[in-house]
Amino acid sequence: MDPGFRDIIVAILTLSFIVFVALFGHVPALRKTPIGWGHAFIWKTLPRLFTRFDIAITGGLMVRSIKGLFNYLMYDKHPLIQLFYLGMVGGGQYLFYLGAWPRLWSTFHQIMVPIVCATPYVTLYLASYSDPGYITRENHHRAMKLYPYDYINFKPGYVCSTCQFEKPARSKHCPICKHCIAKEDHHCVWINNCVGHKNIKYFFAFLMSTNLILAYGFYLSFFMIRQIVKDTLPAGTNFSDLTWGAYANEFFLCLVLDVWLGIVCLLCLMTGLMSVGFTSYHFYLLWAGTTTNETFKWTDWKEDIAAGEVWMARDPTRNPFTGRWSAHTPGPLNALNWPVQNDKVVYRIVSQEEMEYLDKHLVWTRVEDFSELDNVYDIGFKKTLEGVIWDTQF
C-alpha cells in the first residue's frame, strides 16, 4: 500500500474514532469503558488543564470567550450543525457526480440515485421543523394522559419551574427549546430540534435516510472500484485467483488513481459506521422501552442501588396507572389503558434522617438488585414501534 495513502486512511480512522468518543462516550453502556474514559478526558480533564493554563497566562480571558461560544453552540438554537450535515451530504453528492455518475451501469441506478439523494433533505426538514411535542397550558391536561407515572423515574406532583405546571410522565423541560417536551428523548443538534413524542418518527426517518444514502453510495462506489481493479489486471489474470493481500493492494491503488471515487467510498464507509451505530442504539432504546433521557435515570438508579441508597414499598391502594385518572377509555394506547401496571413506590434515601419523610403506612425495604425495579414503559418492541409510527395526538 502506498505510504501516503496509508497515512490518509490512518488519519481518517483516528479522526472518526475521536469523534465517536466525543459524541457517544457519555452513553451509559459505555460510561465505564475506555470509550467512556476517553469521553471524560476530552470533556473534563482537558478543559480543566486548559483552564489552569489560561488563568496563569491571560487571567481566564480565553476560557470566558470559549465558554460564551460553547454556551451559544450548546444552549441556543442555531443551524451550524445542520449546515455542517448539509455540507457533508451536498459535498459528497458533488464528489459522487464527478467520480461515479459517469460510471453508472444501468438506467435503474440513474433513476434511483437522485431519489436516494433527495431523501436526507426531506427527512431533515420534517424532523427539524415538526413539533416534537411541546406541552402548553392549552394541551397540558391531554399531555397528562399520554403516559402513566411509574413512581420511579416519574412521580406526580413535580412542577416545572419554568413552565409553571405539573410535569407529565416521561416529559422533560428542554433549556434550548424553552418548552417541556412530551416523552422527550434528547435535544438533537443534527436536526436543531428536540426528539419527542410527536416527531420521533421523523427522527427515525432522518436516521434511516442517512444510512440509506451512505450504504447506497458505498455499494455503488465499491463496485465501480472493483471493476477498475478487474480492468487494470494483466491480461490472463483471473480475478478470483487474487489473494486478499493482492486484492487489497490493487483496491487501494485504484482509490488513489481515481481520487474522487476513492473519497466517496471512504467517506460513505467511515461516516456510515457511525450512523449505523447511532441508529442501532436508538432501535435498542425502542426494544428496551425507554428513551435516552430515561436511560440516564436508570443508570443512576443502578449506581444508587449498589450504594444501598434505594428503598421501595408497595402501595396496592394507589391507582396503578397515573394516580388520578381512573376511567378506562378505549382507543389508542395511553395512560388510561396502559397494559403494564406497577404498584411499587421507589425513593432514593441518602441519610437515615430522610426515612422520616416516607409514608408510615407502607412497609419499606431496601432494594438489593436492579431487577426489582419495573419499567412500566417496556410494553414490547412491536407496540412501542407502533406508538412511534402512530403517535397519540394531544
C-alpha positions as CSV (number, residue, x, y, z in Angstrom):
1,M,0.0,0.0,0.0
2,D,1.2,3.5,-0.8
3,P,2.6,5.1,2.4
4,G,0.9,8.4,1.7
5,F,-2.5,6.8,1.2
6,R,-1.9,4.6,4.3
7,D,-1.4,7.7,6.3
8,I,-4.6,9.2,5.0
9,I,-6.6,6.1,6.0
10,V,-5.0,6.1,9.5
11,A,-5.8,9.8,9.9
12,I,-9.4,9.3,8.8
13,L,-9.9,6.3,11.1
14,T,-8.3,8.2,14.0
15,L,-10.5,11.3,13.5
16,S,-13.6,9.1,13.2
17,F,-12.7,7.3,16.5
18,I,-12.1,10.6,18.3
19,V,-15.4,12.0,17.0
20,F,-17.2,8.8,18.2
21,V,-15.7,9.0,21.6
22,A,-16.5,12.7,22.0
23,L,-20.1,12.3,20.8
24,F,-21.1,8.9,22.2
25,G,-18.8,8.2,25.2
26,H,-21.4,9.6,27.6
27,V,-23.9,6.8,26.7
28,P,-24.5,4.8,30.0
29,A,-23.5,1.5,28.4
30,L,-20.0,3.0,27.5
31,R,-19.5,5.0,30.7
32,K,-17.2,2.6,32.4
33,T,-15.3,1.5,29.3
34,P,-12.2,3.0,27.6
35,I,-14.5,5.0,25.3
36,G,-16.2,6.5,28.4
37,W,-12.9,7.3,29.9
38,G,-11.8,8.9,26.7
39,H,-15.0,11.0,26.7
40,A,-14.3,12.2,30.3
41,F,-10.7,13.0,29.3
42,I,-11.9,15.1,26.3
43,W,-14.8,16.9,28.1
44,K,-13.5,17.1,31.7
45,T,-9.7,16.6,32.1
46,L,-8.6,18.6,29.1
47,P,-10.8,21.6,29.9
48,R,-9.5,21.6,33.5
49,L,-5.9,21.6,32.3
50,F,-6.6,24.3,29.7
51,T,-8.4,26.5,32.4
52,R,-5.4,26.3,34.7
53,F,-3.1,27.3,31.8
54,D,-5.3,30.2,30.8
55,I,-5.7,31.6,34.3
56,A,-1.9,31.6,34.6
57,I,-1.3,33.3,31.2
58,T,-4.3,35.5,30.5
59,G,-6.2,35.6,33.7
60,G,-9.0,33.5,32.3
61,L,-9.8,35.6,29.2
62,M,-9.7,32.7,26.7
63,V,-11.8,30.5,28.9
64,R,-14.5,33.1,29.2
65,S,-14.6,33.6,25.5
66,I,-14.7,29.9,24.8
67,K,-17.5,29.4,27.4
68,G,-19.5,32.1,25.7
69,L,-19.1,30.4,22.4
70,F,-19.8,27.0,23.9
71,N,-23.0,28.2,25.6
72,Y,-24.2,29.6,22.3
73,L,-23.4,26.3,20.5
74,M,-24.9,24.1,23.2
75,Y,-27.7,26.0,24.7
76,D,-29.1,28.1,21.9
77,K,-30.9,27.0,18.8
78,H,-28.6,27.6,15.8
79,P,-28.3,25.9,12.4
80,L,-24.5,25.3,12.4
81,I,-24.6,21.5,12.8
82,Q,-27.4,21.3,10.3
83,L,-25.3,23.3,7.8
84,F,-22.3,21.0,8.5
85,Y,-24.6,18.0,7.8
86,L,-25.9,19.6,4.6
87,G,-22.3,20.4,3.6
88,M,-21.2,16.8,4.1
89,V,-24.2,15.4,2.2
90,G,-24.0,18.0,-0.6
91,G,-20.2,17.8,-0.9
92,G,-20.4,14.0,-1.0
93,Q,-23.0,14.1,-3.7
94,Y,-20.9,16.5,-5.8
95,L,-17.9,14.2,-5.5
96,F,-20.1,11.3,-6.5
97,Y,-21.2,13.2,-9.5
98,L,-17.6,13.9,-10.5
99,G,-16.3,10.3,-10.0
100,A,-19.2,7.9,-10.1
101,W,-22.1,9.3,-12.1
102,P,-20.4,8.7,-15.5
103,R,-19.8,5.1,-14.5
104,L,-23.4,4.1,-13.5
105,W,-24.0,0.9,-15.4
106,S,-27.9,0.9,-15.6
107,T,-30.9,3.1,-16.0
108,F,-32.2,1.8,-12.7
109,H,-29.3,3.4,-10.8
110,Q,-29.6,6.6,-12.8
111,I,-33.2,6.9,-11.6
112,M,-32.6,5.7,-8.0
113,V,-29.5,7.9,-7.3
114,P,-31.5,11.2,-7.4
115,I,-34.3,9.8,-5.4
116,V,-32.0,8.4,-2.7
117,C,-30.0,11.7,-2.7
118,A,-33.2,13.7,-2.0
119,T,-34.4,11.7,1.0
120,P,-32.0,13.2,3.6
121,Y,-33.1,16.7,2.7
122,V,-36.8,15.8,3.0
123,T,-36.5,13.9,6.3
124,L,-34.1,16.6,7.8
125,Y,-36.8,19.2,7.1
126,L,-39.5,17.1,8.6
127,A,-37.5,16.3,11.7
128,S,-36.2,19.9,12.1
129,Y,-39.5,21.8,11.7
130,S,-42.0,19.4,13.2
131,D,-43.5,19.8,16.7
132,P,-41.6,17.4,19.0
133,G,-44.5,17.5,21.5
134,Y,-44.5,21.0,23.0
135,I,-46.6,21.0,26.2
136,T,-48.6,24.2,26.7
137,R,-51.3,25.2,29.1
138,E,-53.8,24.5,26.4
139,N,-52.8,20.9,25.9
140,H,-51.4,20.2,29.3
141,H,-54.5,18.2,30.5
142,R,-54.3,16.0,27.5
143,A,-50.5,15.6,27.8
144,M,-51.0,14.3,31.4
145,K,-53.0,11.4,30.0
146,L,-50.4,10.2,27.5
147,Y,-48.3,8.0,29.8
148,P,-48.7,6.7,33.3
149,Y,-46.4,7.7,36.1
150,D,-44.1,4.8,37.1
151,Y,-43.4,6.2,40.6
152,I,-39.7,5.5,39.9
153,N,-38.4,8.0,37.4
154,F,-41.6,9.9,37.2
155,K,-43.8,10.8,40.1
156,P,-46.9,13.1,40.2
157,G,-46.7,16.5,41.9
158,Y,-43.5,17.8,40.4
159,V,-43.9,21.3,38.8
160,C,-41.7,22.6,36.0
161,S,-40.0,25.7,37.5
162,T,-40.0,27.4,34.1
163,C,-43.4,26.4,32.6
164,Q,-45.2,26.5,35.9
165,F,-47.3,23.4,35.5
166,E,-47.2,19.8,36.7
167,K,-44.8,17.7,34.7
168,P,-46.5,14.9,32.8
169,A,-44.9,11.4,33.0
170,R,-41.9,11.0,30.6
171,S,-41.7,14.7,29.9
172,K,-38.6,16.9,30.3
173,H,-38.0,20.6,30.0
174,C,-35.6,21.5,27.3
175,P,-33.5,24.6,28.1
176,I,-32.7,25.0,24.4
177,C,-36.3,24.7,23.0
178,K,-37.6,26.6,26.1
179,H,-40.5,24.1,26.4
180,C,-41.5,21.0,28.3
181,I,-41.5,18.2,25.7
182,A,-43.8,15.1,25.9
183,K,-41.7,11.9,26.0
184,E,-38.5,13.9,25.5
185,D,-35.7,11.6,24.2
186,H,-33.0,14.2,23.7
187,H,-32.2,17.5,22.0
188,C,-30.6,16.6,18.7
189,V,-28.1,19.2,17.3
190,W,-28.2,17.5,13.9
191,I,-31.9,18.5,13.5
192,N,-31.7,21.6,15.7
193,N,-34.8,20.3,17.5
194,C,-35.9,18.1,20.3
195,V,-36.8,14.5,19.6
196,G,-40.1,13.8,21.4
197,H,-43.5,12.2,21.3
198,K,-44.7,13.8,18.1
199,N,-41.6,13.9,15.8
200,I,-39.6,10.8,16.8
201,K,-40.9,9.0,13.7
202,Y,-39.4,11.8,11.5
203,F,-36.2,11.5,13.5
204,F,-36.0,7.7,12.7
205,A,-36.8,8.5,9.1
206,F,-33.9,11.0,9.1
207,L,-31.6,8.4,10.5
208,M,-32.7,5.7,8.1
209,S,-32.4,8.0,5.1
210,T,-28.8,8.9,6.1
211,N,-28.0,5.3,6.5
212,L,-29.6,4.6,3.1
213,I,-27.6,7.2,1.2
214,L,-24.3,6.2,2.8
215,A,-24.9,2.5,2.2
216,Y,-26.0,3.0,-1.4
217,G,-23.1,5.4,-2.1
218,F,-20.6,2.8,-0.6
219,Y,-22.2,0.0,-2.6
220,L,-22.0,1.8,-6.0
221,S,-18.5,3.3,-5.4
222,F,-17.2,-0.1,-4.1
223,F,-18.3,-2.0,-7.2
224,M,-17.0,0.7,-9.5
225,I,-13.6,0.5,-7.9
226,R,-13.9,-3.3,-8.1
227,Q,-14.5,-3.1,-11.8
228,I,-11.5,-0.8,-12.1
229,V,-9.4,-3.4,-10.4
230,K,-10.5,-6.0,-12.9
231,D,-9.8,-3.7,-15.8
232,T,-6.2,-2.9,-14.6
233,L,-5.2,-6.6,-14.0
234,P,-2.7,-8.0,-16.5
235,A,-4.2,-10.0,-19.4
236,G,-4.9,-13.5,-18.4
237,T,-5.1,-12.8,-14.7
238,N,-8.1,-14.5,-13.1
239,F,-9.8,-12.1,-10.6
240,S,-10.9,-14.9,-8.4
241,D,-7.4,-16.2,-8.0
242,L,-6.1,-13.0,-6.3
243,T,-5.1,-13.3,-2.7
244,W,-6.7,-11.0,-0.2
245,G,-3.4,-9.1,0.2
246,A,-3.0,-8.6,-3.6
247,Y,-6.7,-7.6,-4.0
248,A,-6.4,-5.0,-1.1
249,N,-3.3,-3.6,-2.7
250,E,-5.0,-3.2,-6.1
251,F,-8.1,-1.8,-4.5
252,F,-6.3,0.9,-2.6
253,L,-4.2,1.7,-5.6
254,C,-7.4,2.4,-7.5
255,L,-8.6,4.6,-4.7
256,V,-5.5,6.7,-5.3
257,L,-5.8,6.7,-9.1
258,D,-9.4,7.8,-9.1
259,V,-9.3,10.2,-6.1
260,W,-12.9,11.4,-6.3
261,L,-14.4,7.9,-6.3
262,G,-12.0,6.9,-3.6
263,I,-13.0,9.8,-1.3
264,V,-16.7,8.9,-1.8
265,C,-16.1,5.3,-1.0
266,L,-14.1,6.1,2.2
267,L,-16.5,8.9,3.3
268,C,-19.5,6.6,3.0
269,L,-17.7,3.8,4.8
270,M,-16.4,5.9,7.8
271,T,-19.4,8.0,8.4
272,G,-21.8,5.1,7.6
273,L,-20.3,3.0,10.5
274,M,-21.0,5.9,13.0
275,S,-24.5,6.5,11.5
276,V,-25.5,2.8,11.7
277,G,-24.2,2.6,15.3
278,F,-26.2,5.6,16.3
279,T,-29.3,4.2,14.7
280,S,-28.8,0.8,16.2
281,Y,-28.6,2.5,19.7
282,H,-32.0,4.2,19.2
283,F,-33.6,0.9,18.0
284,Y,-32.2,-0.7,21.1
285,L,-34.0,2.0,23.2
286,L,-37.2,1.1,21.4
287,W,-36.6,-2.5,22.2
288,A,-35.9,-1.7,25.9
289,G,-39.0,0.6,26.1
290,T,-37.0,3.6,27.2
291,T,-35.6,6.9,26.0
292,T,-32.1,8.5,26.1
293,N,-33.3,10.7,28.9
294,E,-34.7,7.8,30.9
295,T,-31.6,5.7,30.2
296,F,-29.5,8.1,32.2
297,K,-32.1,7.9,35.0
298,W,-31.9,4.1,35.1
299,T,-28.1,4.2,35.2
300,D,-28.3,6.5,38.3
301,W,-30.7,4.0,40.0
302,K,-28.2,1.2,39.3
303,E,-25.4,3.1,41.0
304,D,-27.6,4.1,43.9
305,I,-28.8,0.5,44.4
306,A,-25.2,-0.6,44.5
307,A,-24.6,2.1,47.2
308,G,-27.5,0.8,49.3
309,E,-29.5,4.1,49.0
310,V,-32.7,2.9,47.3
311,W,-35.9,1.9,49.3
312,M,-39.1,0.6,47.9
313,A,-42.7,-0.1,49.1
314,R,-45.8,-1.5,47.6
315,D,-49.0,0.6,47.6
316,P,-51.9,-1.6,46.5
317,T,-54.4,1.3,47.1
318,R,-52.8,3.5,44.5
319,N,-54.2,3.7,41.0
320,P,-51.7,1.7,39.0
321,F,-51.9,4.0,36.0
322,T,-51.5,7.6,36.9
323,G,-52.6,8.1,40.5
324,R,-55.5,10.3,39.4
325,W,-57.2,9.2,36.2
326,S,-59.3,6.2,37.0
327,A,-61.7,6.0,34.0
328,H,-60.8,3.4,31.3
329,T,-61.1,4.6,27.8
330,P,-60.9,2.6,24.5
331,G,-58.8,3.7,21.6
332,P,-55.1,4.3,21.1
333,L,-52.8,3.3,23.9
334,N,-52.5,5.9,26.6
335,A,-52.3,6.2,30.4
336,L,-55.9,5.2,30.8
337,N,-55.5,1.8,29.2
338,W,-51.8,1.2,29.7
339,P,-51.1,-2.6,29.6
340,V,-48.4,-2.7,32.3
341,Q,-49.2,-1.9,35.9
342,N,-47.0,-1.2,38.8
343,D,-47.8,-0.6,42.5
344,K,-44.2,0.0,43.6
345,V,-43.0,3.3,45.0
346,V,-39.3,3.9,45.0
347,Y,-37.2,6.6,46.7
348,R,-33.5,7.4,47.0
349,I,-32.6,7.8,50.6
350,V,-29.1,9.1,51.3
351,S,-29.3,9.6,55.1
352,Q,-31.2,7.8,57.8
353,E,-33.0,11.1,58.7
354,E,-34.7,11.1,55.3
355,M,-36.6,7.9,56.3
356,E,-38.8,10.1,58.5
357,Y,-40.4,11.6,55.4
358,L,-41.6,8.3,53.9
359,D,-45.2,7.2,54.2
360,K,-45.5,5.4,57.6
361,H,-48.5,3.4,56.3
362,L,-46.3,1.4,53.9
363,V,-43.6,-1.2,54.5
364,W,-40.3,0.0,53.2
365,T,-37.5,-2.4,52.2
366,R,-34.0,-1.7,50.8
367,V,-33.7,-2.6,47.1
368,E,-30.8,-5.1,46.7
369,D,-30.9,-5.6,42.9
370,F,-31.8,-3.6,39.9
371,S,-34.1,-6.3,38.6
372,E,-36.5,-5.5,41.5
373,L,-37.5,-2.3,39.6
374,D,-40.1,-2.5,36.9
375,N,-40.1,-0.5,33.7
376,V,-43.8,0.0,33.0
377,Y,-43.0,1.6,29.7
378,D,-41.5,-1.6,28.3
379,I,-44.6,-2.9,26.5
380,G,-42.7,-4.8,23.8
381,F,-40.9,-3.7,20.7
382,K,-43.9,-4.1,18.4
383,K,-46.2,-1.9,20.5
384,T,-43.5,0.6,21.2
385,L,-42.8,0.9,17.4
386,E,-46.5,1.3,16.7
387,G,-46.5,4.1,19.2
388,V,-43.7,5.8,17.3
389,I,-45.3,5.5,13.9
390,W,-48.9,6.2,15.0
391,D,-48.3,8.6,17.9
392,T,-51.2,9.6,20.0
393,Q,-52.1,13.2,19.4
394,F,-52.8,15.5,22.3
